[in-house]
Amino acid sequence: MPVHLFGRPVDMERVMAIAQDHNLPVIEDCAQSTGATWGDRKVGSIGQMGCFSFFPTKNLGGCGDGGALTTNDPEIAATVRMLREHGSRTRYYHEAIGVNSRLDAVQAAILQIKLRYLEGWNAARHAVAERYQTLLGAVPGIVLPTVPQGGATVWNQYTIRIESPPEKGSEWRDRVRQFLMDQGIISMIYYPVPLHLQQVYASLNLGPGSFPNTELAAHQVLSLPMYPELSTEAQARVAHGLKDALAAI
Ligand SMILES: Cc1ncc(COP(=O)(O)O)c(C=O)c1O
């Protein structure tokens, strides 16, 4: 299950080759990447299935929860339609234990209108990312996100890393974040706790140190303001704030 995280497409040629070698189905997680492409194909159209989220923070967000699944396989489509309707193909006749996962009509109407604007919004996000690159490209102590060769990113998040020695844990990043917050600049941490350290997976006994690169990333990542309407002035303020924060830690 490749996750096109932060809007950045995974190298789907490699994924599909591995899947083919091992006879595995591929389900693409496109929740943060609506509109991203790999090669000349949109993500969500390359594996057997693509899963999309319409949570309001996503590139195509509704006014509440919602999501969609894409597939080119009619059998999968029919099965998923059945499962989303309490396991029923014909009303009140149930063949499986399903769920209620219908997209409600109000959300659908909102999303149908917003879909027209998606490409423009993604282009605006791209411009924001390019401005960050110009503003922050020469700033020491941070690592900027890279863009993949072979695909187009849609910048659901603009996530940098605050370089710090592993023994510092998240201290430097947290201080930068607090410094920004004190100036009224909101940043987010995606994600503070790696999967193997989540309580839900405690039974796997994978303690700290099991995945050092993942843990270091969790301690260093910081997502800066990123949305299509972010003004040049506001973005300059973020960049100044970040430089001041880095000087202060
Ligand atoms: C990468 C990723 N996958 C899956 C999900 C789940 O989407 P939803 O909350 O719409 O079920 C999210 C939402 O935050 C996400 O960011």
The ligand as an SDF file (V2000), in Angstrom:
LIG
                    3D

 16 16  0  0  0  0  0  0  0  0999 V2000
   -2.3140    9.5890    4.2410 C   0  0  0  0  0  0  0  0  0  0  0  0
   -3.7090    9.4290    4.7670 C   0  0  0  0  0  0  0  0  0  0  0  0
   -4.3320    8.2490    4.6290 N   0  0  0  0  0  0  0  0  0  0  0  0
   -5.6000    8.0730    5.0780 C   0  0  0  0  0  0  0  0  0  0  0  0
   -6.2790    9.0760    5.7230 C   0  0  0  0  0  0  0  0  0  0  0  0
   -7.6580    8.8000    6.2160 C   0  0  0  0  0  0  0  0  0  0  0  0
   -8.6050    9.5630    5.5620 O   0  0  0  0  0  0  0  0  0  0  0  0
  -10.0650    9.7510    6.2290 P   0  0  0  0  0  0  0  0  0  0  0  0
   -9.8410   10.4810    7.5140 O   0  0  0  0  0  0  0  0  0  0  0  0
  -10.8560   10.5370    5.2460 O   0  0  0  0  0  0  0  0  0  0  0  0
  -10.5700    8.3600    6.4420 O   0  0  0  0  0  0  0  0  0  0  0  0
   -5.6780   10.3140    5.8820 C   0  0  0  0  0  0  0  0  0  0  0  0
   -6.3980   11.4040    6.5560 C   0  0  0  0  0  0  0  0  0  0  0  0
   -5.9100   12.0920    7.3730 O   0  0  0  0  0  0  0  0  0  0  0  0
   -4.3600   10.5060    5.4030 C   0  0  0  0  0  0  0  0  0  0  0  0
   -3.7410   11.6770    5.5300 O   0  0  0  0  0  0  0  0  0  0  0  0
  1  2  1  0
  2  3  1  0
  2 15  2  0
  3  4  2  0
  4  5  1  0
  5  6  1  0
  5 12  2  0
  6  7  1  0
  7  8  1  0
  8  9  2  0
  8 10  1  0
  8 11  1  0
 12 13  1  0
 12 15  1  0
 13 14  2  0
 15 16  1  0
M  END
$$$$
